[in-house]
């Protein structure tokens, strides 16, 4: 049923898809042809070859790889590199590597998308007022955009589709007008011109290097897959037909204008604005700026989703997630919002001109695409596709994306180092967090819960110990119903004996499915020991306080548990007993002998953890009824301690 639903296309869905997912790839005409021509004199070979490369890149890379092939790999309707990783991660541990690299580079390269899109649009004002300073305008637009995130985008999101429809229609119409002035530009559909450009010298060097500029036309292809859950496969595939036609018309229209400028220099002129009649120019700049803002908004929302998925997969610290509206999948991550805003502001102030930003753009995203290719190839293997098809897929797309990567490596010294430095920092963070998770899980000690049933009942009835709570709820990592962490037993019996009438153990199991919301109750000892397991999808908000209350209400309704206070005076009045949550938060014990690698990982992990919210806030627990208890994490106890007793 879900697959049928995602394959449907509706008028409303097509409009939403146009507003959400095509911002990045849709604003590429603002700068792609300008980047291909560069500072060299305009010539026919470059124009026709560049157009041919753009057409075949959009066809092979965007249409064939993403729209036709990769959209098939949905995780219950959800897409994106982490959703793809969730589908295959059980089959091979090494798949963690491409997932981390792909996610980190996607997040890092996205920091350049808002500046380059907004700056390219705003710089069109120079055609009206040549001496205008655009940097303050770009900074102001980006700042307002990031400030707006806290309110959510539900209302504005409704306007995104119509604005992008106007934008693409404008691109297509202007393209047709200029193509009609020189129909010979349609020659560029032939791959002959692409081969001619790439294999012959251009501007004194190999034309192969122009691929670094050509690649900018498909940088938003990953967004098509990432936003699968928001729009559905059918809506994306149908709307892409219209979007691609409009983009091709615009690029070929720019080509027709450029050929008429044969031999001259661009000198900062933007072909897209040269296509516009003078009376329409200001309106065109306004529409372009609106489209650039929408492209930025889509990138920001995508980054929030990416980080939320990374948290569930133990790649990212448990930072605060807010849900500003009831719209499915919409969320706001304050820490990521600040990180992206600072990054975008830094990019604008460092590069200042969109032409300089273009030189830095695209390097990291080629790595994302290569990592998606690796994961997709393994997905095809898991789905038992014919090995020859898998080999063909790998050869074709490693060749294409490898060529783009090599061409983009030239951008490293021109600013590509910015996105790669950020990507490296994010990769390091993800590796630290994931390795620390593995180390902790491997060394967490579990005990049989059945061995402590009688001691818990005895403690519950021991009147010599003050009652800690009527209902004592422990958050547990133990996935098996029969087990519990030894640290919890230590907390109940030894740290400070915690007498309660009923002991609850709550475990949250994060699933590879995105939106699952299920729970299971095991009454291990009636009215004494109960274990509740929540099975939540990786995109479901953790509101354990709310979910637990709902579970208790169901149990009371079914007569499975009595939550009335055990105090005699309160019991007579049917007063509900108090609930108290205990969250055990680990710290690194000094009583450890660690290898250098483990020591670095764990020290970095706990250093970063000091800047993240506590476990109780992550689980969405009511702070007035929560006790956060520190417990030592002993990874490898110190051995061979030679102490000598003396008289």
Residue, then its C-alpha position, 0 to 999 in steps of 0.5 A: x500500500x505504501x509503495x502504491x501511495x508513493x507511486x501516485x502523482x497528484x496535481x497538489x503533490x506535483x506543486x509541492x514537489x516543485x517547491x521542495x526539491x528542485x531549489x538547488x538544481x533549479x537555480x543552477x542556470x544562474x551560474x553554470x554557463x557563466x562558470x563554463x565560459x569563465x574569463x576566456x573569450x566566448x567561442x562556439x566550441x565551448x558553448x556547444x560543448x558545454x550545452x552538450x555536457x549539461x544535457x547528457x549530465x542531466x540525462x545520465x546522472x540526474x534522470x537515469x541514476x536518481x529519478x529512474x534507478x535510485x528512487x526505487x530504493x525507498x525505505x518505506x517511502x523515505x529516501x536519502x543516503x542514510x535511509x539507503x544505508x539503513x536498508x543495507x547496513x545489516x549485511x556488511x559493516x564496511x557500509x558505515x564508511x560510505x554512509x558517514x562520508x556521504x552524509x558528512x560531505x552532503x552536509x558540508x557542501x550544503x553550506x555553499x548552496x545558500x550563498x552561491x544561489x542568493x549571491x548569483x540572484x542578487x548580483x543581477x541588480x548590478x545590471x540596473x545599478x552597477x556600483x551596488x554593494x551586494x554583500x550586505x544584501x546577501x548577508x541580510x537575506x541569509x540571516x532572515x532566512x535562518x531566523x525564520x527557521x524557528x517558526x517552521x515553514x508550513x505557511x510559507x511552504x504553501x507558496x513555494x510550489x507556485x513560486x517555483x512554477x513561475x520560476x521554471x515557466x520563466x526559464x522555459x519561456x525565455x529559453x524558447x524566445x532565444x532558441x527561436x533566434x538561432x535554431x542551430x543551437x539545437x546541434x548541442x544535443x549531439x554528444x559529439x560536441x561534448x566529446x570535442x570539448x573534453x578532448x581538445x585544448x580549451x583556454x590553453x589547457x585540456x577541455x576535460x577540466x570544464x567538467x568541474x563547471x558542468x557538474x554544477x548543473x546536477x548538484x541538486x540531484x541528491x535532493x531528489x532522493x533525500x526528499x522522497x518521503x516528502x513528495x513521493x516517487x510518482x510526483x518526483x518523476x512526473x514533475x522532473x519531466x517538466x523541470x528538465x524541459x524548462x532547464x534544457x530550454x533555458x540552458x540552450x537559450x543562454x547558449x544562443x545568446x552566448x554564440x551571438x557574443x562570439x569572441x567577447x568576454x563576459x566580464x561579470x555578465x550573467x547570461x540568464x539576466x541577459x536573456x531578459x528584456x529590460x522592462x522585465x529585468x527587475x521582476x526577473x531578479x526578484x523571481x530569481x532571488x525568491x527561487x534562490x531563497x527557496x533553494x536555500x530553505x530546501x537545503x536547510x530543511x534537508x540538513x535538519x532531516x539528515x542530522x535527525x537521521x544521523x542521531x538515530x543511527x548513532x552518527x551524531x550527538x543527541x542534540x535538541x530537536x524541535x517540531x515547529x508544526x504538525x506537518x509530517x517530517x518537518x523539524x528544526x534543529x537549533x544547533x545545526x541552524x546556528x552551524x549552517x548560518x555561521x558557515x554561510x555567513x563565513x562563505x559570503x564574507x570570505x568569497x564575496x562574489x558568486x563567481x568565487x563561490x562557484x570555484x569552491x562549489x561541487x567538490x564535496x558533493x561528488x564524494x556524496x554521489x560516489x558514496x550513494x553509488x557504492x550503497x546503491x550497488x550493494x542494495x542491488x546485490x541484496x535485492x539479488x539483481x543480476x551481477x552483470x547489471x550491478x557491474x555495469x551500474x558501478x562501471x558507468x557511474x564510477x566513471x562519470x562521477x570519478x571524472x567529475x571528482x578529478x575535474x573538481x579537485x582543481x577547485x581545492x586551491x580555489x576554495x574547495x578546501x573550505x567544504x572539504x575542511x568542514x566535511x573532514x570535521x563532520x566525518x571526524x565527529x561522526x566517527x568519534x560518536x559511532x566508535x564510542x557507541x560501539x565501545x560502550x555497547x560492547x562493554x556494557x554488562x547485562x544481568x538476568x532480570x529474573x535473578x533480581x525479582x525476589x530481591x526487588x520484591x523484598x526491597x519494595x516491602x522493606x519499611x525500614x528504607x524510606x520510599x523513593x517513589x511509588x513508581x520508579x522508572x528506569x531508562x534501559x539500553x537492554x533490548x532483551x526482555x530477560x536482561x537489565x544493565x548491571x548499573x541499574x541493579x547497582x543503582x537500585x540496591x547499592x548506590x542508594x537503596x531505592x524502594x518503590x512499589x512498582x519498578x518499570x524498565x523502559x527501553x527505546x528501540x530505534x528501527x530502520x523504518x522511518x515512522x514506526x510507533x509501536x510498544x510492547x509490555x512484559x509484566x515480569x512480576x504483577x504489580x512489582x516489575x514491568x518492562x516496556x519496549x518502545x519501537x520507534x522509527x528513526x524519524x519519530x520524535x522521542x517523547x517518552x514521557x508522553x508515550x509512557x503515560x499513554x501506555x500506563x493509561x492502556x494498562x490501567x484500562x485493561x486492568x493489567x496494573x494498579x497505579x493507585x498510591x500505596x500510601x493508606x491515606x491516599x489509597x482510600x482517596x484513589x490518588x494516583x501514585x507518583x512516577x519518578x524517572x531515573x536516567x543513568x548518565x555515564x562518565x569516563x572512569x579514571x579506573x581505566x587502561x585504554x589503548x591510545x585510539x580508544x583513549x582519544x575516541x572516548x575523551x573526544x566523545x565525553x568532551x563533545x557530550x559536555x556541550x549536548x543536552x542531557x539524556x533526560x531532555x533527549x528522551x523528552x522526560x518531564x524534568x520535575x520528575x527525573x533523576x539524572x544519576x552519574x555512573x562510571x564507564x569502566x572500559x578496561x579496568x586497570x590490571x597488575x596493580x602492585x600494592x605492598x602492605x607494610x607494618 
